[in-house]
Amino acid sequence: MGIGIGILLLVLGLILLFAIKEFPDSVQDVVDPSTVGWILVIAGVLALVLGLVMNKQRATTHVEERRDV
């Protein structure tokens, strides 16, 4: 789930940064869309990294071998 949310946040942030050139004045009066885009990009990258780290920790298995001497 973390990887999917990370990709979604990253894509939304990049769309806000690069794809949309003109915003309505009512939106620009309240928030700066490029700042929100950068925040979403950073949050998306963090979510991706944390999701990959959590999956790596979950996939690690320990095998214990016992031998009778």
LINVEN-V285769 format. One record per residue. N is the residue number from 1. BURIAL is 1 if it has 24 or more other C-alpha atoms within 12 Angstrom, else 0. D_CENTER is the distance of its C-alpha to the mean C-alpha in Angstrom with 1 decimal. Layout:
BEGIN
{{N & BURIAL & D_CENTER} {N & BURIAL & D_CENTER}}
END
This chain:
BEGIN
{{1 & 0 & 10.5} {2 & 0 & 7.4} {3 & 0 & 6.7} {4 & 0 & 7.8} {5 & 0 & 5.9} {6 & 1 & 2.4} {7 & 1 & 5.3} {8 & 0 & 7.0} {9 & 1 & 5.5} {10 & 1 & 5.7} {11 & 1 & 9.0} {12 & 1 & 10.2} {13 & 1 & 9.9} {14 & 1 & 11.7} {15 & 0 & 14.1} {16 & 1 & 15.0} {17 & 0 & 15.5} {18 & 0 & 17.5} {19 & 0 & 18.7} {20 & 0 & 20.3} {21 & 0 & 23.2} {22 & 0 & 25.1} {23 & 0 & 24.2} {24 & 0 & 26.9} {25 & 0 & 28.6} {26 & 0 & 27.9} {27 & 0 & 24.1} {28 & 0 & 24.7} {29 & 0 & 27.2} {30 & 0 & 24.7} {31 & 0 & 21.4} {32 & 0 & 20.5} {33 & 1 & 18.1} {34 & 1 & 17.1} {35 & 0 & 16.2} {36 & 0 & 14.1} {37 & 1 & 12.4} {38 & 0 & 11.8} {39 & 0 & 10.5} {40 & 1 & 7.9} {41 & 1 & 7.1} {42 & 0 & 7.2} {43 & 1 & 5.2} {44 & 1 & 2.1} {45 & 1 & 4.1} {46 & 0 & 5.1} {47 & 1 & 3.5} {48 & 1 & 4.4} {49 & 0 & 7.3} {50 & 0 & 8.3} {51 & 0 & 8.3} {52 & 0 & 10.4} {53 & 0 & 12.5} {54 & 0 & 13.3} {55 & 0 & 14.3} {56 & 0 & 16.4} {57 & 0 & 18.1} {58 & 0 & 18.9} {59 & 0 & 20.3} {60 & 0 & 22.6} {61 & 0 & 26.1} {62 & 0 & 29.3} {63 & 0 & 32.6} {64 & 0 & 35.7} {65 & 0 & 39.0} {66 & 0 & 42.3} {67 & 0 & 45.6} {68 & 0 & 49.1} {69 & 0 & 51.4}}
END
